[in-house]
Amino acid sequence: QVQLVESGGGLVQAGGSLRLSCAASGRTISSYTMGWFRRAPGKEREFVAAISWSGGITHYADSVKGRFTISRDNAKSTVYLQMNSLKPSDTAVYYCSADIGPISPGYTRVSRYDFWGQGTQVTVSS
């Protein structure tokens, strides 16, 4: 089992920045694909970003491309999501996820991931 704990959420004004962290424990995640998803009020959970085990491959949702950056530090078993130029539409609960397989088609699907964190709230005010 892998336990994932997100942190770094909060309230920020539009145009501001936040950095989310996802700390993993229980098993090394160095070979796992890692992802970030979010769920806005009244909406389904949606893909935000994914990163391969080495960090060499990253994918982003069109809505965050150019503003968000996913990265990882395998030595610290931690994954990050740097969020810049935040918009009110980015308001959501953000979830970290782990896929024990390599990054592959389907990385945007919730069902692709094996482990999930509890989420951290991000609220962007206008």
Backbone as JSON, one array per atom type, in Angstrom:
{
  "sequence": "QVQLVESGGGLVQAGGSLRLSCAASGRTISSYTMGWFRRAPGKEREFVAAISWSGGITHYADSVKGRFTISRDNAKSTVYLQMNSLKPSDTAVYYCSADIGPISPGYTRVSRYDFWGQGTQVTVSS",
  "N": [[0.83, -1.19, 0.0], [0.34, 2.27, -0.63], [0.54, 5.36, 0.89], [-0.69, 8.57, 0.41], [-0.26, 11.97, 0.93], [-1.49, 15.11, 0.62], [-0.52, 18.57, 0.59], [-0.32, 22.16, 1.05], [-2.38, 23.57, -0.07], [-4.81, 26.28, -0.15], [-6.12, 29.65, 0.3], [-6.04, 32.0, -2.25], [-5.45, 34.96, -4.17], [-6.68, 35.77, -7.45], [-4.37, 35.36, -10.08], [-2.29, 34.82, -8.45], [0.03, 32.45, -6.86], [0.53, 29.01, -5.96], [2.08, 26.2, -4.37], [1.63, 22.86, -4.46], [2.19, 19.93, -2.55], [2.87, 16.44, -2.47], [3.27, 13.92, -0.39], [4.59, 10.72, -0.18], [4.26, 7.54, 1.38], [4.97, 4.3, 2.82], [5.55, 2.69, 0.63], [8.01, 2.73, -1.89], [7.78, 5.21, -4.4], [9.24, 5.57, -6.6], [9.21, 4.26, -9.04], [6.76, 4.7, -10.05], [4.11, 6.11, -12.02], [2.92, 9.35, -11.52], [0.16, 11.43, -10.65], [-1.9, 14.41, -10.79], [-5.12, 15.4, -9.95], [-8.28, 17.13, -9.98], [-11.26, 18.31, -8.34], [-13.91, 20.27, -8.85], [-16.57, 22.15, -7.26], [-19.65, 20.52, -7.68], [-18.82, 19.22, -9.95], [-17.23, 16.56, -11.85], [-14.31, 14.62, -10.96], [-11.31, 15.67, -12.46], [-8.59, 15.36, -14.76], [-5.4, 16.83, -14.22], [-2.51, 16.92, -14.32], [0.3, 14.81, -15.16], [3.17, 12.73, -14.47], [6.05, 10.94, -15.45], [7.96, 8.13, -14.11], [10.64, 8.89, -14.02], [10.51, 11.56, -14.33], [10.9, 12.58, -16.78], [8.9, 12.68, -18.65], [6.04, 14.56, -19.06], [2.59, 15.47, -18.77], [-0.19, 17.6, -19.42], [-3.4, 18.98, -18.65], [-5.28, 20.86, -21.01], [-6.34, 23.16, -19.95], [-4.61, 24.01, -17.98], [-2.12, 24.14, -19.01], [1.01, 25.64, -19.47], [0.72, 27.19, -17.24], [0.76, 25.6, -14.94], [3.09, 23.38, -13.33], [4.3, 20.16, -13.06], [6.32, 18.18, -10.96], [8.86, 16.03, -9.53], [10.51, 14.51, -6.73], [12.22, 11.88, -6.26], [13.93, 10.91, -4.31], [12.93, 12.06, -2.05], [10.46, 11.06, -2.05], [8.3, 12.56, -3.01], [5.93, 14.52, -4.74], [5.25, 17.37, -6.72], [3.15, 20.21, -7.44], [3.36, 23.02, -9.07], [1.62, 25.94, -9.21], [0.8, 28.62, -11.1], [-0.33, 31.94, -11.99], [-3.02, 31.79, -11.19], [-6.52, 31.16, -11.52], [-9.99, 31.95, -10.82], [-11.45, 29.77, -11.77], [-9.82, 27.66, -11.24], [-10.36, 26.84, -8.73], [-10.83, 24.21, -6.53], [-10.83, 20.9, -5.08], [-7.77, 19.38, -4.81], [-6.19, 16.44, -5.83], [-3.72, 13.99, -5.26], [-2.26, 11.26, -7.02], [-1.31, 7.84, -7.67], [0.06, 5.62, -10.01], [0.92, 2.36, -10.51], [2.04, 1.48, -12.83], [3.92, 2.21, -15.89], [3.94, 5.47, -17.48], [1.37, 5.98, -19.79], [-0.98, 5.77, -22.57], [-4.14, 6.87, -21.48], [-3.58, 8.05, -19.15], [-5.05, 10.19, -18.31], [-7.28, 9.26, -17.15], [-9.27, 8.6, -14.28], [-9.58, 5.99, -13.39], [-7.21, 4.81, -14.01], [-5.37, 4.99, -12.02], [-3.93, 3.79, -8.98], [-3.68, 4.47, -6.3], [-4.72, 7.0, -4.01], [-4.67, 10.3, -2.6], [-6.14, 12.23, 0.13], [-6.82, 14.75, -0.58], [-6.5, 18.33, -1.1], [-7.67, 21.57, -0.44], [-8.01, 24.16, -2.78], [-8.58, 27.5, -3.21], [-9.43, 30.13, -5.23], [-9.74, 33.49, -5.29], [-11.57, 36.15, -6.85]],
  "CA": [[0.0, 0.0, 0.0], [0.99, 3.57, -0.66], [-0.25, 6.44, 1.47], [-0.38, 9.85, -0.21], [-0.78, 13.09, 1.72], [-1.3, 16.39, -0.05], [-0.45, 19.78, 1.41], [0.0, 23.37, 0.31], [-3.56, 24.28, -0.54], [-5.2, 27.46, 0.61], [-6.85, 30.72, -0.38], [-5.13, 32.9, -2.96], [-6.13, 35.84, -5.12], [-6.44, 35.51, -8.87], [-3.05, 35.8, -10.5], [-1.31, 34.36, -7.49], [0.66, 31.14, -7.04], [0.6, 28.05, -4.87], [2.76, 24.96, -4.7], [1.12, 21.7, -3.76], [3.11, 18.81, -2.35], [2.27, 15.13, -2.22], [4.26, 13.07, 0.25], [4.22, 9.31, -0.22], [4.88, 6.64, 2.36], [4.5, 2.92, 2.78], [6.23, 1.99, -0.45], [8.67, 3.71, -2.74], [7.04, 5.59, -5.6], [10.22, 5.97, -7.61], [8.92, 3.64, -10.34], [5.34, 4.92, -10.35], [3.59, 7.32, -12.64], [2.18, 10.14, -10.53], [-0.76, 12.38, -11.27], [-2.72, 15.34, -10.03], [-6.47, 15.59, -10.43], [-9.02, 18.09, -9.16], [-12.71, 18.26, -8.43], [-14.57, 21.53, -8.52], [-17.92, 21.93, -6.74], [-20.66, 20.14, -8.65], [-18.24, 18.63, -11.15], [-16.51, 15.32, -11.66], [-12.87, 14.73, -10.85], [-10.71, 15.81, -13.77], [-7.13, 15.28, -14.86], [-4.65, 18.09, -14.25], [-1.15, 16.71, -14.8], [0.91, 13.52, -14.86], [4.61, 12.71, -14.64], [6.61, 9.6, -15.48], [8.76, 7.79, -12.93], [11.91, 9.62, -14.05], [10.26, 12.98, -14.49], [11.23, 12.97, -18.13], [7.69, 12.86, -19.44], [4.94, 15.2, -18.34], [1.4, 15.79, -19.55], [-1.04, 18.57, -18.74], [-4.69, 19.34, -19.22], [-5.17, 22.1, -21.79], [-6.76, 24.29, -19.12], [-3.54, 24.45, -17.07], [-0.86, 24.13, -19.74], [1.68, 26.93, -19.45], [0.57, 27.82, -15.92], [1.09, 24.62, -13.9], [4.23, 22.51, -13.58], [4.41, 19.0, -12.18], [7.69, 17.71, -10.8], [8.98, 15.02, -8.48], [11.8, 14.26, -6.1], [12.09, 10.48, -5.83], [14.68, 10.73, -3.07], [12.06, 12.5, -0.96], [9.13, 10.45, -2.26], [7.39, 13.7, -3.04], [5.55, 15.07, -6.03], [4.84, 18.76, -6.57], [2.41, 20.89, -8.5], [3.51, 24.46, -9.0], [0.49, 26.55, -9.89], [0.98, 30.05, -11.29], [-1.39, 32.66, -12.71], [-4.24, 31.09, -10.81], [-7.81, 31.74, -11.9], [-11.09, 31.43, -10.01], [-11.88, 28.48, -12.29], [-8.93, 26.62, -10.69], [-10.85, 26.47, -7.41], [-11.19, 22.8, -6.49], [-10.02, 20.03, -4.23], [-6.73, 18.78, -5.63], [-5.83, 15.1, -5.38], [-2.53, 13.32, -5.77], [-2.55, 9.87, -7.34], [-0.17, 7.02, -8.08], [-0.18, 4.49, -10.91], [2.1, 1.52, -10.39], [2.58, 1.2, -14.14], [4.58, 3.32, -16.59], [3.02, 6.43, -18.09], [0.86, 5.38, -21.02], [-2.31, 6.31, -22.91], [-5.09, 6.62, -20.4], [-3.12, 8.7, -17.94], [-6.02, 11.18, -17.88], [-8.45, 8.58, -16.55], [-9.25, 8.33, -12.85], [-9.49, 4.54, -13.19], [-5.87, 4.35, -14.32], [-4.53, 5.18, -10.85], [-4.14, 2.76, -7.97], [-3.69, 5.04, -4.96], [-5.16, 8.39, -3.98], [-4.66, 11.05, -1.36], [-7.42, 12.75, 0.6], [-7.09, 16.01, -1.26], [-6.26, 19.62, -0.45], [-8.54, 22.58, -1.04], [-7.44, 25.37, -3.37], [-9.62, 28.47, -3.5], [-8.89, 31.32, -5.88], [-10.73, 34.56, -5.25], [-11.45, 37.11, -7.96]],
  "C": [[0.86, 1.24, 0.0], [0.03, 4.58, -0.03], [0.24, 7.76, 0.86], [-1.04, 10.96, 0.61], [-0.44, 14.39, 1.01], [-1.22, 17.53, 0.97], [-0.17, 20.97, 0.5], [-1.19, 24.12, -0.24], [-3.86, 25.5, 0.32], [-5.99, 28.43, -0.22], [-5.84, 31.68, -1.0], [-5.94, 33.77, -3.9], [-5.8, 35.44, -6.55], [-5.12, 36.13, -9.29], [-1.94, 35.34, -9.6], [-0.8, 32.95, -7.78], [0.53, 30.31, -5.77], [1.44, 26.87, -5.33], [2.2, 23.86, -3.81], [2.21, 20.64, -3.66], [2.32, 17.56, -2.07], [3.37, 14.23, -1.67], [3.76, 11.63, 0.29], [4.95, 8.54, 0.87], [4.32, 5.25, 2.19], [5.2, 2.08, 1.73], [6.88, 3.05, -1.33], [7.85, 3.96, -4.0], [7.97, 5.89, -6.76], [9.96, 5.36, -8.98], [7.49, 3.9, -10.8], [5.13, 6.16, -11.19], [2.76, 8.05, -11.58], [1.3, 11.16, -11.25], [-1.4, 13.32, -10.27], [-4.07, 15.46, -10.74], [-7.12, 16.66, -9.56], [-10.51, 17.89, -9.36], [-13.28, 19.57, -7.94], [-15.98, 21.23, -8.01], [-18.91, 21.6, -7.86], [-20.13, 19.49, -9.91], [-17.54, 17.32, -10.82], [-15.01, 15.59, -11.52], [-12.25, 14.76, -12.25], [-9.19, 15.8, -13.68], [-6.53, 16.67, -14.91], [-3.27, 17.87, -14.87], [-0.67, 15.32, -14.41], [2.4, 13.59, -15.15], [5.11, 11.27, -14.58], [7.53, 9.38, -14.29], [10.05, 8.6, -12.87], [11.72, 11.13, -14.05], [10.5, 13.47, -15.9], [10.05, 13.21, -19.04], [6.62, 13.48, -18.55], [3.79, 15.48, -19.3], [0.53, 16.72, -18.72], [-2.4, 18.67, -19.44], [-4.53, 20.67, -19.95], [-5.47, 23.32, -20.91], [-5.66, 24.82, -18.21], [-2.19, 24.55, -17.77], [-0.26, 25.54, -19.78], [1.59, 27.66, -18.12], [1.0, 26.89, -14.78], [2.31, 23.8, -14.32], [4.25, 21.39, -12.56], [5.87, 18.57, -12.14], [7.72, 16.69, -9.67], [10.4, 14.94, -7.97], [11.71, 12.85, -5.53], [12.85, 10.2, -4.53], [13.86, 11.11, -1.85], [10.67, 11.89, -1.06], [8.04, 11.52, -2.28], [7.17, 14.16, -4.47], [4.99, 16.48, -5.78], [3.96, 19.21, -7.73], [2.54, 22.38, -8.25], [2.42, 25.1, -9.83], [0.67, 28.07, -9.91], [-0.2, 30.65, -12.04], [-2.75, 32.02, -12.43], [-5.48, 31.9, -11.15], [-8.9, 31.22, -10.96], [-11.57, 30.05, -10.47], [-10.96, 27.34, -11.85], [-9.37, 26.18, -9.29], [-11.38, 25.04, -7.42], [-10.44, 22.13, -5.34], [-9.05, 19.32, -5.16], [-6.26, 17.46, -4.99], [-4.55, 14.62, -6.05], [-2.87, 11.85, -6.01], [-1.3, 9.16, -7.82], [-0.63, 5.84, -8.91], [1.07, 3.63, -10.89], [2.73, 1.17, -11.73], [3.29, 2.4, -14.74], [3.54, 4.24, -17.21], [2.64, 5.91, -19.48], [-0.46, 6.03, -21.37], [-3.31, 5.92, -21.84], [-4.7, 7.31, -19.13], [-4.09, 9.79, -17.46], [-7.2, 10.56, -17.15], [-8.25, 8.31, -15.07], [-8.99, 6.85, -12.59], [-8.08, 4.0, -13.41], [-5.0, 4.28, -13.07], [-4.95, 4.25, -9.71], [-4.29, 3.33, -6.56], [-4.02, 6.53, -5.05], [-4.95, 9.0, -2.6], [-6.05, 11.55, -1.01], [-7.78, 14.09, -0.01], [-6.76, 17.23, -0.42], [-7.03, 20.69, -1.19], [-7.72, 23.77, -1.56], [-8.6, 26.29, -3.73], [-8.99, 29.73, -4.05], [-9.98, 32.38, -5.93], [-10.48, 35.56, -6.38], [-11.21, 38.52, -7.47]]
}
